[in-house]
Amino acid sequence: MKIIIEIKDLVLSGSISTVSSRCGKARCACKDKKPKLHGPYYRWTGFINGKRTTKTISLEVAHECQKRIERFKKLKKQIDEILEDALLNAPWEADALK
């Protein structure tokens, strides 16, 4: 049995996170006792050519990346289900030889 998965939309692995930070200015509000940190900044983290990579991105790009990451998770779940079925019907199983 040959199974074909059709990918209609773009996918992306990785994750999206947000960070806030302090700057280097001595008199900035981010240095107060109750600091007002800069940000939030949006980041994508994943692997490119086998290396863990983080890229700072805009809010709009973060939303698009999140959509693609969700599609990737669904695709990975489908692949995992196909592999599970393949193992249940592996040629070394007695039932598969009938």
N, C-alpha and C positions, 0 to 999 in steps of 0.2 A: 504494500500500500504506500503510495507516494502522497505526502502532504505538502501543500504549498501554502506558505503564509504570504499574504499580500500586504505590503506596507504602503498605506495610502498617504500618510503624513510623515513629516520628519520626526526623528526620535533623537534623544540625547541622554547619555548616562551622566551620573554625577549628582550633585546636590546644590541647592541655593541656600545661602545664609546671609545674615545681616550683621554688621558690626558698627560700633560707634567708637570714636577715638579722640584723643587729645592731640593738639598741635604743638608746635615748638615755640609759640609766642608766650613770653613770660606773663603778660597781663591779660591774657585771653580768659573768657568766662569758663573755659574748660579746665582751668587750674583752680577754680574756687573750691571752698570746702564742700559746697553742694554744686558740683560741676555740671555745666550744660555742654555735654559732649557733642562733637561734630558727627553728623551722619543722620540717619543710618546710611551706610554704604552697602551695596548689594554685591555679593560674590558668588561666582560659580566655582565649584571645586570638583575635579575629576581627573582622569588620567589621559594624558596625551603622549603617545609614543612610549608607553610604559612608565611615565613619570607623573607623580601626583602634581597637579597644577591648580593654581587659584588665579582667577581673573576677576578684576573689579568691573562691574557692569552697571548699566542704568536700570532704573525701576522697570521701564518698558521691556528691556531685554531680559530682565529677571523673570517677568511674567511669561514671556515667550519660552524661555528655557524651562520654566516649571511645567508648562504644558507638554513640552517635548519629553521631559523626564517622566511625567505621568504616563505618556504613551509608551516609553521604553519599558516601564515597570509592567504594563499590561502585556507587551510583547514578550518580555522575559517570563512572565507567568505562563503564557501560552506555550512557549518553548519548554518550560519545565514540565508542563502537563503532557506534552508530546513525548518527552524523554521518559517520563514515568510510565506512560502507556507502552513505549517501546521496550522498556525493561520487563514489563509484565508479559510481553509477547516475544521475549527473546528466544532465539533458536535453541538455546540450551534447556529451556523449560519443556517438560514433557507434553504439556497441552499444546504447545506451538507446533509440534511435529505431527499432529493428527491431521 
